[in-house]
């Protein structure tokens, strides 16, 4: 495993981090608690030192199921790792309403600390606000309080609804309110690249997420794949699935001697993008995790390979 500095935080984090969404609900197929804990233990043994979770990774009956699993997995090992979690969204909240205000951040941090069995959080992310109007002014008072209490070290913005909220990240970075962003970035989705480049002025740490394009870059999805009800990819039409599979086929030239499959190539590509601190892997078991970690040890792509990958994506968009 190789390591990089997380922006201006000074933290040294593994190039591959472990995301725990699948440990909390069945949106990615679901994972048994024991398997999740074993995967966390294996991750530490293999050099992973950043683990990402959230209260939202739960069910309509229970917040933070993934935080609970992570807390169990890190018991006795907390001093070896860094933890990022989030606030502002909870699956038990009726209607999925967001809560970006002072009293909620204070309560959310306490709830997360209890589930994680720890007394501090390394990175606390705003969990995907959809617009500036969702942010109450007093939320910053809450942030200062939990930081002053030593319960939160650094603050980040996990970005969703990108075009509605990317300027929030720019402004917050400029005002020294955040230290990290978490953005969607993959061979098939590159809309965050300009923002990442601009934020290096400060510099802001960058978590790349959804780097396998919701599984399409895993190589397991075919033109006739049928997604189970309740899973994330159920939303795609047959036409969209066929187009996405064709796009993945175009990128297969990135598989080479030290990169044996498409998932490794996809993660290596994200690591080769300027400004990226770590790639969030959603590995659900040891084999998937080992595959993700192998991307850290692969040779970076050449300028020619990166250029061709860009041209192939643009060509696909033009054809569409």
WOZI-V900958 format. One line per field, one symbol per residue. phi: phi as a letter, one per 40 degrees, with the letter a starting at -180 (. if undefined). Layout:
phi = ???
This chain:
phi = .bbbccfccgccbccbbbcbdccbabcbhgacdcccccccccdccchcbbbbaadccabcbacgdcccccdccccgbdccbbbbbbahbbccccggccabadccccccccccdcccfababcbbcccfccadccccdccccccccccccgcbcbbbbccbfdccbccccccccccgcbbabbbcaadbabcccccdcccccccccbccbfcbffgcccgccbcbcbcccgcccdccccccccccccccdccccccadcbcacdccccccccccdgccabcccdbaccccccccccccccdccdccccccccccccccccc
